[in-house]
Amino acid sequence: MSFSSSATHFVQTSGERASLLLATLRRLPAVFERRRLIADAMCSLGLNMTPVVLFVGLFMGMIVSLQTGIELSRIGQQDQIGLIVAVSMAREMGPFITATILAATAGSSIAAELGTMSVSDELAALEVMSIDKLRLLVLPRVVALAIMCPMLTVLCDGIGILGGGLVASSQLNVGWDLYSETAMDSLRPVGGWFGLPFDVFAGLLKSFVFGIIISTLSCAEGLRAKGGALGVGHATRAAVRDSIILVIIANYMISQMLYDL
């Protein structure tokens, strides 16, 4: 698919995806009765991704610490490594890493699963039986990712800061006590919302929005899949591609809103 056709597809389906999200939000009162499906989706789409998030988050924290530490050491400011790693992980790296992993794993899984149901006429069978497919299939997945993305982000933030400390203490001659002190000072709840440090709150808000974006786009692509196995493949590819694009756009917009750039 060329760039022009990809852009055209993205614009044409934006309204459909927004309508799906609104229709799903109108079904939120049914969350309690779908709690078992939501719990299953949280486990399969989010909890199973924990090892991947931890592994990637650890090395991202180590990379940030190493790269910034090398530059800071040239001007004698390597004692600020903890601040940079903590803030960058909480604000940007943690939410974005988690969202990217979930888009590639949970998003593709959702699109492939619903796409297979669509091309095999299982969705049509649900309509014949007067079963609300949005309440049964979409709502649990949207709620599950909206919950799991912030939870995984917290783990990614924590392991990333830990990884940065390991590099700082072992390779950059920054003591663990100094690193942890500057990291904690940078995340103290000065102007925090809901009792959270502001940078942590900003990252969690982003990850909450990212979870909704990924799940909604993936469900939309899966539901509209046609043309057998080839159509499922196209839906899966579009779900991952467009989710990452919208995550990047939403990341900038939320940052601008929160930090008044």
ZIMO-V698778 format. One record per residue. RES is the residue in three letters. D_LAST is the distance of its C-alpha to the last C-alpha in Angstrom with 1 decimal. Layout:
RES_D_LAST + RES_D_LAST
This chain:
MET_35.5 + SER_33.9 + PHE_30.3 + SER_31.1 + SER_32.9 + SER_30.3 + ALA_27.6 + THR_30.2 + HIS_30.9 + PHE_27.3 + VAL_26.9 + GLN_30.4 + THR_30.0 + SER_26.6 + GLY_28.4 + GLU_31.0 + ARG_28.6 + ALA_26.8 + SER_30.3 + LEU_31.3 + LEU_28.4 + LEU_29.3 + ALA_32.9 + THR_32.3 + LEU_30.4 + ARG_33.4 + ARG_35.5 + LEU_33.7 + PRO_36.7 + ALA_38.7 + VAL_36.7 + PHE_39.4 + GLU_42.2 + ARG_40.4 + ARG_39.5 + ARG_41.8 + LEU_40.3 + ILE_36.8 + ALA_38.1 + ASP_39.6 + ALA_36.5 + MET_34.5 + CYS_37.1 + SER_37.5 + LEU_33.9 + GLY_32.1 + LEU_34.4 + ASN_36.2 + MET_33.1 + THR_32.7 + PRO_34.5 + VAL_32.4 + VAL_29.1 + LEU_30.5 + PHE_31.8 + VAL_28.7 + GLY_26.5 + LEU_28.9 + PHE_28.9 + MET_25.1 + GLY_24.9 + MET_27.7 + ILE_26.2 + VAL_22.9 + SER_25.0 + LEU_27.4 + GLN_25.1 + THR_22.9 + GLY_26.1 + ILE_27.9 + GLU_25.3 + LEU_24.9 + SER_28.7 + ARG_29.0 + ILE_27.4 + GLY_28.9 + GLN_25.8 + GLN_26.8 + ASP_27.0 + GLN_23.2 + ILE_23.6 + GLY_23.7 + LEU_20.3 + ILE_18.7 + VAL_20.7 + ALA_20.2 + VAL_16.4 + SER_16.2 + MET_18.9 + ALA_17.6 + ARG_14.0 + GLU_14.7 + MET_18.3 + GLY_20.3 + PRO_19.0 + PHE_18.9 + ILE_22.3 + THR_23.8 + ALA_22.7 + THR_24.0 + ILE_27.3 + LEU_27.7 + ALA_27.1 + ALA_29.8 + THR_32.2 + ALA_31.9 + GLY_30.5 + SER_33.4 + SER_35.9 + ILE_35.0 + ALA_35.2 + ALA_38.4 + GLU_40.0 + LEU_39.3 + GLY_40.0 + THR_43.4 + MET_44.2 + SER_43.3 + VAL_45.5 + SER_48.3 + ASP_48.4 + GLU_47.6 + LEU_45.0 + ALA_47.6 + ALA_50.0 + LEU_47.6 + GLU_47.4 + VAL_51.2 + MET_51.4 + SER_49.0 + ILE_46.5 + ASP_42.9 + LYS_41.2 + LEU_37.7 + ARG_38.8 + LEU_40.8 + LEU_38.6 + VAL_35.0 + LEU_34.3 + PRO_35.3 + ARG_33.2 + VAL_30.0 + VAL_30.5 + ALA_31.5 + LEU_28.5 + ALA_26.1 + ILE_27.9 + MET_28.5 + CYS_25.1 + PRO_23.6 + MET_26.9 + LEU_26.9 + THR_23.4 + VAL_24.6 + LEU_27.5 + CYS_25.4 + ASP_23.1 + GLY_26.3 + ILE_28.3 + GLY_25.5 + ILE_25.2 + LEU_29.0 + GLY_29.3 + GLY_27.1 + GLY_29.4 + LEU_32.4 + VAL_31.3 + ALA_30.2 + SER_33.6 + SER_35.8 + GLN_34.5 + LEU_32.2 + ASN_34.4 + VAL_31.9 + GLY_33.8 + TRP_33.0 + ASP_32.9 + LEU_30.4 + TYR_28.2 + SER_28.4 + GLU_27.8 + THR_24.6 + ALA_23.4 + MET_24.4 + ASP_23.0 + SER_19.5 + LEU_19.8 + ARG_21.5 + PRO_20.6 + VAL_18.8 + GLY_17.0 + GLY_18.0 + TRP_18.8 + PHE_22.3 + GLY_23.4 + LEU_21.2 + PRO_18.9 + PHE_15.3 + ASP_14.5 + VAL_17.8 + PHE_17.1 + ALA_13.9 + GLY_16.0 + LEU_18.9 + LEU_17.1 + LYS_16.0 + SER_19.6 + PHE_21.1 + VAL_19.5 + PHE_20.4 + GLY_23.9 + ILE_24.3 + ILE_23.1 + ILE_25.5 + SER_28.4 + THR_28.1 + LEU_28.0 + SER_30.7 + CYS_32.9 + ALA_32.5 + GLU_33.5 + GLY_36.4 + LEU_37.7 + ARG_37.8 + ALA_39.5 + LYS_42.7 + GLY_45.3 + GLY_46.4 + ALA_45.1 + LEU_43.4 + GLY_41.4 + VAL_40.4 + GLY_39.2 + HIS_37.1 + ALA_35.6 + THR_34.7 + ARG_33.2 + ALA_31.1 + ALA_29.9 + VAL_28.6 + ARG_27.1 + ASP_25.3 + SER_24.2 + ILE_22.4 + ILE_20.9 + LEU_19.5 + VAL_18.4 + ILE_16.2 + ILE_14.8 + ALA_14.4 + ASN_12.7 + TYR_9.8 + MET_9.8 + ILE_10.2 + SER_7.5 + GLN_5.0 + MET_7.5 + LEU_8.2 + TYR_5.5 + ASP_3.8 + LEU_0.0
